[in-house]
């Protein structure tokens, strides 16, 4: 069954075996996520090499997403590795505890985020371990935060801290992130995911650093903003404008804004991304139970399906494929859910065009192609493209006609792995439009996409080979070129 929604899979100890990774890619992985919160620079370089080798084995271009760690807003380590906090207990978060090697105990623990005492006030609620533990701030004295446990539980080493409602001043880009961006550019990561951005400036700075680091390789990655902070919601459009896409990172976001607010925010963010011609990835706990179980819960199936129906470009796995027991089965199940959900999508293409204003020739060609394909019920849309922009614009609208981006650029082919409803193939664009159209037809027939007699719509730029130059649309019956 054809699947337009893409799958982003995080790799880790459970999936860095070559044979397992090959099986995951064959099962449906389109983008591999490298989580820079874990491992050293060489580990990520080695994994990127493994991904490229596994993708080549499968005969498929797979994009690599380098996910930056962002600020470490975490508690320190404990003497016994963990403690148990009871409701009503007094507990101290100490920004200096640990500076001389002290480990946490039942009374206090150190902080990786030393600025936390400046960011909180009496009455604030601090949520630890993804909100499972809630502390209420009683008072702040210098480097110490005195709290009362409102909701207790087990607290172990290095668990995260959020302030309910947001408001932590930690910068999105740390010195570690800046070094990690250089590492990611050394193996030409196709996407950079930036954690905890609060403004467009955070994304602009990250893009500038990435472009500088990628310059020796003539490489510019696409930038994904991970929406995890409450402060990002009011300025979401500005962050979108400064990015190539967003990730609905539901873990930290839910802790800051509350679980109940996340579903509506997810729908809003995906809608805004599509309207802005940007990408959207839905992440966090999508198939969480498959870390230990061979099948997902019904609620997880519905969660993935609803993200597809919301219009997300991709759904993402985290621990399910990085450290879980069933990484291959997780991908297979997710692919099946996406394909099934797409069969029931409501096509509102005509409504999408009611108030559209075209500002560029290539953009108007893209919209004209969609309208033509929809009403003629063609077999495929074919975009002969250098940069992939035309295919991206067309993929922002729900249409049950598959889009094929044929490009001479390997970088464009990999980046298009994340575009919903787009399959990218390598095709040189030499010898004039007539010859290239023939080669395109032969390529699609080779891959079983079309047969003689099928009708397709083709777009290209004249002269060919120039990015952003799409200015032509042609309706073609396969095997009957003029």
C-alpha positions as CSV (number, residue, x, y, z in Angstrom):
1,X,0.0,0.0,0.0
2,X,1.3,3.4,-1.0
3,X,2.4,5.6,2.0
4,X,2.9,9.4,1.8
5,X,3.6,10.1,5.5
6,X,7.3,9.7,6.3
7,X,8.9,7.9,9.2
8,X,11.7,9.3,11.3
9,X,13.5,6.7,13.4
10,X,16.0,7.4,16.1
11,X,18.9,4.9,16.2
12,X,20.8,3.8,19.2
13,X,22.1,0.6,20.8
14,X,19.1,-1.5,19.6
15,X,19.5,-0.4,16.0
16,X,23.1,0.2,15.2
17,X,23.6,-3.3,13.9
18,X,24.0,-3.1,10.1
19,X,21.5,-5.9,9.4
20,X,18.9,-4.5,11.7
21,X,19.2,-1.0,10.2
22,X,18.9,-2.4,6.7
23,X,15.7,-4.2,7.8
24,X,14.4,-1.0,9.4
25,X,15.0,1.0,6.2
26,X,13.3,-1.7,4.1
27,X,10.4,-1.6,6.6
28,X,9.8,2.1,5.9
29,X,12.4,4.4,7.6
30,X,12.8,7.6,5.5
31,X,14.9,9.7,7.9
32,X,17.3,8.5,10.6
33,X,17.6,10.7,13.7
34,X,20.9,10.9,15.5
35,X,20.3,12.1,19.1
36,X,23.3,14.2,20.2
37,X,22.2,14.1,23.8
38,X,24.0,10.8,23.9
39,X,27.4,9.7,22.7
40,X,30.5,11.4,21.6
41,X,31.3,13.1,18.3
42,X,33.0,10.0,16.8
43,X,30.0,7.9,17.7
44,X,27.7,10.1,15.6
45,X,30.2,10.1,12.7
46,X,30.4,6.3,12.8
47,X,26.6,6.0,12.9
48,X,26.2,8.4,10.0
49,X,28.6,6.3,7.9
50,X,26.5,3.2,8.9
51,X,23.3,4.9,7.8
52,X,24.7,5.8,4.4
53,X,26.0,2.3,3.9
54,X,22.7,0.7,5.0
55,X,20.8,3.0,2.7
56,X,23.0,2.1,-0.2
57,X,22.4,-1.6,0.5
58,X,18.7,-0.9,0.2
59,X,19.1,1.2,-3.0
60,X,17.4,4.1,-1.2
61,X,18.4,7.6,-0.2
62,X,17.7,8.2,3.5
63,X,18.0,11.6,5.1
64,X,20.0,12.1,8.4
65,X,18.7,14.4,11.1
66,X,21.2,15.6,13.7
67,X,19.2,16.5,16.8
68,X,21.0,18.9,19.1
69,X,20.9,18.4,22.8
70,X,20.2,22.0,23.8
71,X,20.6,23.2,27.4
72,X,21.0,20.6,30.1
73,X,18.2,21.6,32.6
74,X,18.7,18.6,34.8
75,X,19.4,17.5,38.4
76,X,22.8,16.0,39.2
77,X,23.6,12.5,40.4
78,X,22.7,10.7,43.6
79,X,24.8,8.7,46.0
80,X,22.7,5.6,45.5
81,X,21.7,6.5,41.9
82,X,18.2,7.4,43.0
83,X,16.0,8.5,45.9
84,X,12.2,8.3,46.6
85,X,10.4,11.5,47.4
86,X,7.2,11.4,49.4
87,X,4.4,14.0,49.3
88,X,5.1,16.7,51.8
89,X,8.9,16.1,51.9
90,X,11.2,19.1,52.0
91,X,13.9,19.0,49.2
92,X,16.6,21.4,48.2
93,X,17.9,22.0,44.6
94,X,21.4,23.3,45.1
95,X,23.3,24.9,42.2
96,X,26.6,24.5,43.9
97,X,26.1,21.0,45.3
98,X,28.4,18.8,43.2
99,X,31.0,21.4,42.4
100,X,33.4,19.5,44.7
101,X,32.2,16.0,43.8
102,X,29.2,15.8,46.3
103,X,26.4,13.5,45.3
104,X,22.7,14.0,45.9
105,X,20.9,12.5,48.9
106,X,17.5,12.5,50.5
107,X,17.8,16.2,51.4
108,X,19.3,17.8,48.3
109,X,20.8,17.4,44.9
110,X,22.9,19.5,42.5
111,X,21.9,21.1,39.3
112,X,23.5,20.9,35.8
113,X,21.6,24.2,35.1
114,X,23.3,26.6,37.5
115,X,21.0,29.6,36.6
116,X,17.9,27.9,37.9
117,X,17.9,29.8,41.3
118,X,17.7,33.1,39.3
119,X,14.7,31.8,37.2
120,X,12.3,30.8,39.9
121,X,10.2,32.5,42.6
122,X,8.2,31.3,45.6
123,X,5.0,29.5,44.5
124,X,6.5,28.3,41.2
125,X,6.0,24.6,40.3
126,X,9.0,22.6,39.1
127,X,8.2,19.5,37.2
128,X,10.9,16.7,37.2
129,X,11.2,13.5,35.3
130,X,8.7,14.5,32.5
131,X,6.3,15.9,35.1
132,X,6.0,12.8,37.2
133,X,7.4,14.6,40.2
134,X,6.1,18.1,41.2
135,X,8.0,20.4,43.6
136,X,6.6,23.8,44.9
137,X,9.2,26.5,45.5
138,X,9.0,27.8,49.1
139,X,11.9,30.2,48.9
140,X,15.2,30.9,47.2
141,X,18.4,31.7,49.1
142,X,21.4,32.3,47.0
143,X,22.3,29.1,45.2
144,X,19.6,27.0,47.0
145,X,16.0,26.5,46.1
146,X,13.9,25.2,49.0
147,X,10.9,23.2,47.9
148,X,8.1,21.0,49.2
149,X,7.1,17.8,47.3
150,X,3.6,18.1,46.0
151,X,3.7,14.9,43.9
152,X,6.4,12.4,44.9
153,X,8.0,9.5,43.2
154,X,11.3,8.0,42.3
155,X,14.0,10.5,41.2
156,X,17.1,9.2,39.6
157,X,20.3,10.6,38.2
158,X,20.1,13.4,35.6
159,X,16.4,13.7,35.3
160,X,15.1,16.8,33.5
161,X,13.5,19.9,35.1
162,X,10.8,22.2,33.7
163,X,9.1,25.2,35.2
164,X,5.3,25.0,34.8
165,X,4.4,27.8,32.3
166,X,7.9,28.1,31.0
167,X,10.2,31.0,31.8
168,X,13.7,29.4,32.1
169,X,16.3,31.6,30.6
170,X,18.7,28.9,29.3
171,X,19.9,29.7,25.8
172,X,18.8,27.4,23.0
173,X,22.4,26.9,21.7
174,X,25.0,25.8,24.1
175,X,28.8,25.6,23.5
176,X,28.3,21.8,23.1
177,X,25.6,22.4,20.4
178,X,28.0,24.7,18.5
179,X,30.6,21.9,18.4
180,X,28.0,19.3,17.6
181,X,26.8,21.4,14.6
182,X,30.4,21.2,13.3
183,X,30.4,17.5,13.7
184,X,27.0,17.1,12.0
185,X,28.3,19.2,9.0
186,X,31.4,17.0,8.8
187,X,29.1,14.2,7.5
188,X,26.7,16.5,5.8
189,X,23.6,15.9,8.0
190,X,20.5,16.8,5.8
191,X,18.5,18.2,8.7
192,X,19.5,19.9,12.0
193,X,16.9,19.8,14.8
194,X,17.4,22.7,17.3
195,X,16.1,22.0,20.8
196,X,14.2,24.6,23.0
197,X,14.3,27.6,20.6
198,X,12.4,30.5,22.0
199,X,12.6,32.9,19.1
200,X,13.4,33.3,15.4
201,X,16.8,34.6,16.5
202,X,17.7,31.2,17.9
203,X,17.0,29.5,14.6
204,X,18.7,32.2,12.5
205,X,21.9,31.8,14.7
206,X,21.8,28.0,14.3
207,X,21.4,28.3,10.5
208,X,24.3,30.7,10.3
209,X,26.5,28.4,12.3
210,X,25.5,25.4,10.2
211,X,26.1,27.2,6.9
212,X,29.5,28.3,8.0
213,X,30.4,24.8,9.2
214,X,29.0,23.3,6.0
215,X,30.7,25.7,3.6
216,X,33.9,23.5,3.1
217,X,31.5,20.7,2.0
218,X,29.3,23.1,-0.1
219,X,26.4,21.9,2.1
220,X,23.5,23.7,3.7
221,X,21.2,21.7,5.9
222,X,17.5,22.3,6.4
223,X,16.6,23.6,9.9
224,X,13.9,22.0,12.2
225,X,12.8,23.9,15.2
226,X,11.7,21.6,18.1
227,X,8.7,23.3,19.8
228,X,9.3,22.4,23.5
229,X,8.9,25.7,25.4
230,X,5.8,27.6,26.4
231,X,7.5,30.8,25.2
232,X,7.7,29.4,21.6
233,X,3.9,29.2,21.2
234,X,3.1,33.0,21.0
235,X,6.0,33.5,18.4
236,X,5.4,30.3,16.5
237,X,4.9,32.0,13.2
238,X,8.2,33.9,13.5
239,X,10.0,30.7,14.4
240,X,8.4,29.0,11.4
241,X,9.5,31.8,9.1
242,X,13.1,31.3,10.3
243,X,13.0,27.5,9.9
244,X,12.4,24.9,7.3
245,X,10.1,23.0,9.6
246,X,9.0,22.3,13.1
247,X,8.9,19.3,15.4
248,X,5.9,18.9,17.7
249,X,8.1,17.7,20.6
250,X,5.3,16.7,22.9
251,X,7.4,15.6,25.9
252,X,8.8,18.8,27.3
253,X,6.0,20.9,25.7
254,X,3.4,18.9,27.6
255,X,5.3,19.4,30.9
256,X,5.4,23.2,30.4
257,X,1.9,23.8,29.0
258,X,0.0,20.8,30.5
259,X,-1.0,17.5,28.8
260,X,-4.5,18.7,28.0
261,X,-3.3,21.6,25.9
262,X,-1.0,19.5,23.6
263,X,-3.5,17.8,21.2
264,X,-5.0,21.2,20.1
265,X,-1.5,22.7,19.9
266,X,-0.4,19.8,17.7
267,X,-3.2,20.4,15.2
268,X,-2.5,24.1,15.2
269,X,1.2,23.7,14.7
270,X,0.8,21.2,11.8
271,X,-1.8,23.5,10.1
272,X,0.5,26.6,10.5
273,X,3.5,24.7,9.1
274,X,1.5,23.5,6.0
275,X,0.1,27.0,5.4
276,X,3.7,28.5,5.6
277,X,5.1,25.9,3.2
278,X,7.1,24.3,6.0
279,X,7.6,20.8,7.2
280,X,6.0,19.2,10.4
281,X,7.2,16.2,12.4
282,X,5.1,14.8,15.2
283,X,7.2,13.2,18.0
284,X,7.3,11.7,21.5
285,X,5.8,8.5,22.8
286,X,4.0,7.6,19.6
287,X,4.6,3.9,20.0
288,X,6.0,4.0,23.5
289,X,4.6,0.6,24.6
290,X,6.6,-1.1,21.8
291,X,9.8,-0.5,23.7
292,X,8.9,-3.7,25.5
293,X,5.8,-5.1,23.7
294,X,5.6,-6.5,20.2
295,X,2.3,-4.7,19.4
296,X,1.2,-1.1,20.2
297,X,-1.8,-0.1,22.3
298,X,-5.0,1.0,20.6
299,X,-4.4,4.5,21.9
300,X,-1.0,4.6,20.2
301,X,-2.5,3.4,16.9
302,X,-5.0,6.2,17.1
303,X,-2.3,8.7,18.0
304,X,-0.3,7.9,14.9
305,X,-3.4,7.9,12.7
306,X,-4.6,11.2,14.0
307,X,-1.2,12.8,13.4
308,X,-1.5,11.6,9.8
309,X,-5.0,13.0,9.5
310,X,-3.8,16.3,11.0
311,X,-1.4,16.5,8.0
312,X,2.0,15.9,9.5
313,X,4.8,15.2,7.1
314,X,6.4,12.6,9.4
315,X,5.9,10.6,12.6
316,X,8.9,9.9,14.7
317,X,10.1,7.2,17.0
318,X,12.6,7.7,19.9
319,X,13.4,5.0,22.4
320,X,11.1,2.6,20.5
321,X,13.8,2.1,17.9
322,X,16.9,3.4,19.8
323,X,16.8,1.1,22.8
324,X,13.5,-0.9,22.5
325,X,13.2,-4.7,21.9
326,X,11.2,-4.4,18.6
327,X,12.8,-1.7,16.4
328,X,11.9,-3.4,13.1
329,X,8.3,-4.3,14.2
330,X,7.8,-0.7,15.4
331,X,8.6,0.7,11.9
332,X,6.5,-1.9,10.2
333,X,3.5,-1.1,12.4
334,X,3.9,2.6,12.1
335,X,4.1,2.3,8.3
336,X,0.9,0.2,8.2
337,X,-1.0,2.7,10.4
338,X,0.1,5.7,8.2
339,X,-0.9,4.0,5.0
340,X,-4.3,3.0,6.3
341,X,-5.0,6.4,7.8
342,X,-4.2,8.1,4.5
343,X,-6.9,6.1,2.7
344,X,-9.6,7.9,4.7
345,X,-8.2,11.5,4.3
346,X,-10.6,14.1,3.2
347,X,-9.4,15.9,0.1
348,X,-10.1,19.6,0.3
349,X,-7.8,20.7,-2.5
350,X,-10.4,23.0,-4.2
351,X,-11.0,24.8,-0.9
352,X,-7.3,25.3,-0.5
353,X,-7.2,27.4,-3.6
354,X,-10.1,29.8,-2.9
355,X,-8.0,32.6,-1.4
356,X,-4.5,31.7,-2.7
357,X,-2.4,34.5,-4.1
358,X,0.5,33.6,-6.4
359,X,3.7,35.6,-5.9
360,X,6.2,33.6,-7.9
361,X,6.1,31.8,-11.3
362,X,7.4,28.5,-9.9
363,X,4.8,28.6,-7.1
364,X,2.0,29.2,-9.5
365,X,3.2,26.3,-11.6
366,X,3.1,24.1,-8.5
367,X,-0.5,25.1,-7.7
368,X,-1.6,24.8,-11.3
369,X,-0.1,21.3,-11.4
370,X,-2.1,20.2,-8.3
371,X,-5.3,21.6,-9.7
372,X,-4.8,19.9,-13.1
373,X,-3.8,16.5,-11.5
374,X,-6.8,16.6,-9.2
375,X,-9.4,17.2,-11.9
376,X,-7.8,15.0,-14.6
377,X,-7.2,12.1,-12.1
378,X,-3.7,11.6,-13.4
379,X,-1.4,8.7,-12.4
380,X,1.4,10.8,-11.0
381,X,2.8,14.3,-10.7
382,X,6.4,14.6,-11.8
383,X,8.6,17.5,-10.7
384,X,11.9,17.9,-12.6
385,X,13.7,19.9,-9.9
386,X,17.1,21.1,-8.8
387,X,16.3,22.4,-5.3
388,X,13.1,20.5,-4.6
389,X,11.0,23.6,-3.9
390,X,8.3,22.8,-6.4
391,X,7.8,19.3,-4.9
392,X,7.7,20.8,-1.4
393,X,5.1,23.4,-2.3
394,X,2.9,20.7,-3.9
395,X,3.3,18.4,-0.9
396,X,1.7,21.1,1.4
397,X,-1.8,20.2,0.0
398,X,-3.7,16.9,0.5
399,X,-4.0,15.1,-2.8
400,X,-4.2,11.4,-3.5
401,X,-1.9,11.7,-6.5
402,X,1.7,10.7,-5.6
403,X,4.4,13.3,-6.3
404,X,7.8,12.3,-7.8
405,X,10.7,14.6,-7.5
406,X,13.4,13.8,-10.1
407,X,16.6,15.7,-9.4
408,X,20.3,15.6,-10.3
409,X,21.1,16.6,-6.7
410,X,21.8,13.9,-4.2
411,X,21.3,16.5,-1.4
412,X,17.9,17.4,-2.7
413,X,17.0,13.7,-3.1
414,X,17.8,13.1,0.6
415,X,16.0,16.2,1.9
416,X,12.9,15.2,0.0
417,X,12.8,12.0,2.0
418,X,10.9,14.1,4.7
419,X,8.4,15.7,2.3
420,X,4.9,14.1,2.7
421,X,3.6,12.4,-0.5
422,X,6.9,12.9,-2.3
423,X,9.3,10.2,-3.6
424,X,12.6,11.4,-4.9
425,X,14.8,9.7,-7.6
426,X,18.1,10.7,-9.1
427,X,17.8,12.0,-12.7
428,X,20.3,14.0,-14.7
429,X,18.7,16.9,-16.6
430,X,20.9,17.1,-19.7
431,X,20.1,17.1,-23.4
432,X,17.1,19.4,-23.6
433,X,13.6,19.0,-22.3
434,X,12.5,16.4,-24.8
435,X,15.3,14.0,-23.9
436,X,14.9,14.6,-20.2
437,X,11.2,13.9,-20.3
438,X,11.9,10.6,-22.1
439,X,14.5,9.7,-19.4
440,X,12.0,10.6,-16.7
441,X,9.3,8.4,-18.3
442,X,11.8,5.5,-18.5
443,X,12.8,5.9,-14.9
444,X,9.2,5.9,-13.6
445,X,8.4,2.9,-15.7
446,X,11.5,1.1,-14.3
447,X,10.3,1.7,-10.8
448,X,6.8,0.5,-11.6
449,X,5.2,3.9,-11.0
450,X,3.6,4.3,-14.5
451,X,2.8,2.2,-17.5
452,X,2.3,3.1,-21.2
453,X,-0.9,4.9,-21.7
454,X,-1.0,6.5,-18.2
455,X,-1.5,10.3,-17.9
456,X,1.0,12.3,-15.9
457,X,1.6,16.0,-15.2
458,X,5.2,17.1,-15.5
459,X,6.8,20.4,-14.3
460,X,10.3,21.7,-15.1
461,X,12.3,24.9,-15.6
462,X,13.5,26.2,-18.9
463,X,16.5,26.3,-19.3
464,X,16.9,23.1,-17.2
465,X,19.2,22.8,-14.2
466,X,18.6,26.1,-12.5
467,X,17.2,26.2,-9.0
468,X,14.0,28.1,-8.5
469,X,13.3,28.2,-12.3
470,X,10.2,26.1,-12.7
471,X,8.1,27.7,-15.4
472,X,6.6,24.9,-17.5
473,X,3.8,22.4,-17.1
474,X,3.0,19.6,-19.5
475,X,0.3,17.0,-19.5
476,X,1.8,13.8,-20.9
477,X,0.5,10.4,-21.9
478,X,3.2,7.9,-21.2
479,X,4.7,6.5,-24.3
480,X,3.3,9.2,-26.6
481,X,5.8,12.1,-26.3
482,X,5.5,14.6,-29.2
